[in-house]
Each structure stands twice: as C-alpha cells, then as structure tokens.
Amino acid sequence: MADLDKAKDYINNIRLYMTMCVALIISVGSGITRMFEVDNFSYIFFIANVLLILLLLIFIFLAKKLHKKTDELKDIE
C-alpha cells in the first residue's frame, strides 16, 4: 500500500508542476504578445521567447513523466 500512495503523491506533484508551468507559459506568452504589439523588440523580447520555448519543453517532459508514472501505477495495483 505504501508504494501505491507514494506513486499517487508523485503523480499529484507532477500535476502541480504542470499547472505552474502552464501559468508561466500563459504569462510569458501574453508579455511577448504585448511587446510584439507595441513593436518593442528589445533584448527582453528575445529572452522571453527563449524562456517560452524552454517552458514548453519542460511541460512536454513533465507530461511524458506523468504518462509513464500513470502506466506504472496500473502495475502497482
């Protein structure tokens, strides 16, 4: 039973990190959009684009981890 609870807790933690990642993606994306609309192409604009790509890659990594751990959870039960 302890392994099952540990796996469920791990899955919940991944979901929490994914939620924070989505919030950051939305906020950085809206900042990039605003800077693009006012033609403000400073170095911050390009750093934000790199950050957005990095956040998207982190989100994909977390989603893959979530699916893998969910499949492992079926084996534990």
CYANA upper distance limits for C-alpha pairs under 8 A (distance plus 0.5 A):
  1 MET  CA      5 ASP  CA      6.91
  2 ALA  CA      6 LYS  CA      6.57
  3 ASP  CA      7 ALA  CA      6.63
  3 ASP  CA     76 ILE  CA      7.91
  4 LEU  CA      8 LYS  CA      6.71
  4 LEU  CA     73 LEU  CA      7.59
  4 LEU  CA     76 ILE  CA      6.85
  4 LEU  CA     77 GLU  CA      7.58
  5 ASP  CA      9 ASP  CA      6.60
  6 LYS  CA     10 TYR  CA      6.70
  7 ALA  CA     11 ILE  CA      6.74
  7 ALA  CA     69 LYS  CA      7.84
  7 ALA  CA     73 LEU  CA      7.06
  8 LYS  CA     12 ASN  CA      6.72
  8 LYS  CA     73 LEU  CA      8.22
  9 ASP  CA     13 ASN  CA      6.70
 10 TYR  CA     14 ILE  CA      6.81
 11 ILE  CA     15 ARG  CA      6.79
 11 ILE  CA     66 LEU  CA      6.74
 11 ILE  CA     69 LYS  CA      7.33
 11 ILE  CA     70 THR  CA      7.82
 12 ASN  CA     16 LEU  CA      6.75
 13 ASN  CA     17 TYR  CA      6.80
 14 ILE  CA     18 MET  CA      6.62
 14 ILE  CA     62 LEU  CA      7.06
 14 ILE  CA     65 LYS  CA      8.36
 14 ILE  CA     66 LEU  CA      6.99
 15 ARG  CA     19 THR  CA      6.66
 15 ARG  CA     66 LEU  CA      8.16
 16 LEU  CA     20 MET  CA      6.87
 17 TYR  CA     21 CYS  CA      6.58
 17 TYR  CA     62 LEU  CA      8.33
 18 MET  CA     22 VAL  CA      6.64
 18 MET  CA     59 PHE  CA      6.65
 18 MET  CA     62 LEU  CA      7.09
 18 MET  CA     63 ALA  CA      8.07
 19 THR  CA     23 ALA  CA      6.79
 20 MET  CA     24 LEU  CA      6.77
 21 CYS  CA     25 ILE  CA      6.60
 21 CYS  CA     55 LEU  CA      7.06
 21 CYS  CA     58 ILE  CA      8.25
 21 CYS  CA     59 PHE  CA      6.87
 22 VAL  CA     26 ILE  CA      6.67
 22 VAL  CA     59 PHE  CA      8.10
 23 ALA  CA     27 SER  CA      6.73
 24 LEU  CA     28 VAL  CA      6.43
 24 LEU  CA     55 LEU  CA      8.16
 25 ILE  CA     29 GLY  CA      6.29
 25 ILE  CA     52 LEU  CA      6.70
 25 ILE  CA     55 LEU  CA      6.92
 25 ILE  CA     56 LEU  CA      7.75
 26 ILE  CA     30 SER  CA      6.55
 27 SER  CA     31 GLY  CA      6.74
 28 VAL  CA     32 ILE  CA      6.66
 28 VAL  CA     48 ALA  CA      7.15
 28 VAL  CA     51 LEU  CA      8.45
 28 VAL  CA     52 LEU  CA      7.00
 29 GLY  CA     33 THR  CA      6.64
 29 GLY  CA     52 LEU  CA      7.42
 30 SER  CA     34 ARG  CA      6.62
 31 GLY  CA     35 MET  CA      6.69
 32 ILE  CA     36 PHE  CA      6.60
 32 ILE  CA     45 PHE  CA      6.76
 32 ILE  CA     48 ALA  CA      7.17
 32 ILE  CA     49 ASN  CA      7.64
 33 THR  CA     37 GLU  CA      6.67
 34 ARG  CA     38 VAL  CA      6.97
 35 MET  CA     39 ASP  CA      6.62
 35 MET  CA     40 ASN  CA      5.55
 35 MET  CA     41 PHE  CA      7.44
 35 MET  CA     45 PHE  CA      7.35
 36 PHE  CA     40 ASN  CA      6.61
 36 PHE  CA     41 PHE  CA      7.48
 40 ASN  CA     45 PHE  CA      7.91
 41 PHE  CA     45 PHE  CA      6.09
 41 PHE  CA     46 PHE  CA      7.97
 42 SER  CA     46 PHE  CA      7.62
 43 TYR  CA     47 ILE  CA      6.72
 44 ILE  CA     48 ALA  CA      6.45
 45 PHE  CA     49 ASN  CA      6.85
 46 PHE  CA     50 VAL  CA      6.89
 47 ILE  CA     51 LEU  CA      6.64
 48 ALA  CA     52 LEU  CA      6.52
 49 ASN  CA     53 ILE  CA      6.83
 50 VAL  CA     54 LEU  CA      6.69
 51 LEU  CA     55 LEU  CA      6.59
 52 LEU  CA     56 LEU  CA      6.69
 53 ILE  CA     57 LEU  CA      6.77
 54 LEU  CA     58 ILE  CA      6.71
 55 LEU  CA     59 PHE  CA      6.61
 56 LEU  CA     60 ILE  CA      6.78
 57 LEU  CA     61 PHE  CA      6.70
 58 ILE  CA     62 LEU  CA      6.64
 59 PHE  CA     63 ALA  CA      6.62
 60 ILE  CA     64 LYS  CA      6.75
 61 PHE  CA     65 LYS  CA      6.77
 62 LEU  CA     66 LEU  CA      6.59
 63 ALA  CA     67 HIS  CA      6.79
 64 LYS  CA     68 LYS  CA      6.65
 65 LYS  CA     69 LYS  CA      6.54
 66 LEU  CA     70 THR  CA      6.50
 67 HIS  CA     71 ASP  CA      6.74
 68 LYS  CA     72 GLU  CA      6.84
 69 LYS  CA     73 LEU  CA      6.62
 70 THR  CA     74 LYS  CA      7.21
 71 ASP  CA     75 ASP  CA      7.51
 72 GLU  CA     76 ILE  CA      7.01
 73 LEU  CA     77 GLU  CA      7.02
